[in-house]
């Protein structure tokens, strides 16, 4: 369990016990599925949202909860491997998502620790400093706001790239409010309901493990990995990565109030978090392909060594891990 989950409980829901129908059936109760259910409910579209386990119990509940279009050294790579149009769309999509979250926070008056912060990539050696320079040129080419900086002084950086006006939040507090809106306005949510198949007739049906059928005009697959392959061969187009987070009470906080990411190997992610009246640091990284890492304890020890070196540790508050799926071309998959 992450600190997000420990700090705030999202409501629980029963499993599906009979056949049912709605305009749209949504499979997956993370931030994607809940957001889709919220937007459709807001548009007076009837929805059924199901999750195989508990809502937000996957990657959503174990995230660092940065809301940013700065995803490592991505834009230079996208320009080189795809084109400028797709690279710009990647930035616009992430920015639209940030703005949508901000507007939702304001319209529903959600108390979820949403705050704007700058996102900073930093380098600790000359090789990655040069990569940051190329990334800055990609930002310029794509008309992405940025600032080149010397790098955060706490981290012995030799270069930095700032993307202004990004954000961070408490994901469970945010999504709990969306869940409340969905159910208040007629949306149906079920947990402990495993989708195993999809019949693609005129009115498609999601078939659950115990044989119940959920019928809708449309089906949105928002699960961690698509539960229905069809002929898309998703397993050949993405791979799973495990990463780790250490929540600490530091002896000293970073000098600047930014969100940091070192894209080197191993990756390091840093952001502040308020928890029960205390200011903590979330130190993340140590990512590796799932099943190919060292002993789990060694990854947490590496994060602890890093934290001690740069900030000192008064105490370790918690630790957890998350698993992400990464596409081969680094672009999201959205298909009918």
Secondary structure, DSSP 8 states (H G I E B T S, - for coil): --HHHHH----------S-EEEEEEEE--SHHHHHHHHHHHHTT--EEEE-SSSTT-SGGGGS--EE-S--SS-HHHHHHHS-HHHHHHHHHHHHHHHHHHHHHHHHTT--S--EEEEEEEEESSHHHHHHHHHHHHHHHHHT---EEES--GGGT-SEEEEEEEEEE--HHHHHHHHHHHHHHTT-EEE-S--EEEEE-SSS-EEEETTS-EEEEEEEEE-SSS-S--TTS-GGGTEEEEEEEEEEEEESS--SS--EEEE-SSS-EEEEEEEETTEEEEEEEEEEEETT-S--HHHHHHHHHHHHHHHT-EEEEEEEEEEEEEEETTSS-----
